[in-house]
Amino acid sequence: GLRADALRELGAVAHAFSHFRQELYVWEASGGAEAATREGRVFVRPARVAVATATRRALALAPARKVR
């Protein structure tokens, strides 16, 4: 249900598990002001939640943002 005004490809992350390989394609979305006010959605800083190694690698591709 989210809509982005613009997308930018950030790169790809490969991760190997014991029985398969996974490749994540990472994109940055901008715009979509309705996302902040949509009920039932919660946006958190990745440092505040537990994330898998592959997710952490994908997040590392994102440019640093100043947090308000």
N, C-alpha and C positions, 0 to 999 in steps of 0.2 A: 503494500500500500504506500510505500514511500516513492516520491518522484524526485529525480535529480535534474537540475538545470544544466549541469555539465559533468562529464566523466573524463578522468585522466588515468591512463594506464601507468601503474607504478612499477610493475615487474612481476616476476614469478618466483615462487619458493618451492623447492623440491624437498620432500621428507620421506625417509624410508622407515617403514615399520618392519616388524619381524617377518610378516607374510605378504606385504604389498608396498608399492610406492605410491605416493600421493604428490600431485603438483597443484599448487594453489596459484591462481592468477589474481593479482591484487590491483584493485582500482580505487581511485579516490573520487568521491561524489561531492558536488557542492550544490548549494541551493536547497530547495525543498524546505522552506521555512515552516511548513505545517508539521514537520516531524517533531519539533520541540514541544508542540502543544497537543499532540495526539495522545489520547488516553490509552493507558495500558502499555506504554513504551517507557523504558528507562534507559538512559545513556549513562554509562559509567566510564571512568578512567581505567584503562587496562591494568595499571599498576595496583588497582584496588581489588582485583578479582583474580582468581586462579585461571590460567589459560594454558593450553597445551603448547608444547615446544613449536610445532608447526605454526600455530597461531601467533606466537611470540615473534617468530621469524618474519611472518607476513606483516605484523604491526611495525617491525623495525624498518620496513620500506617506506612507511608514511613519514612525511616531513614533520619536524617538530612544530607544534602549535603552541602559541601562548594561551594559557588557560585563564579565563576570566574569573 
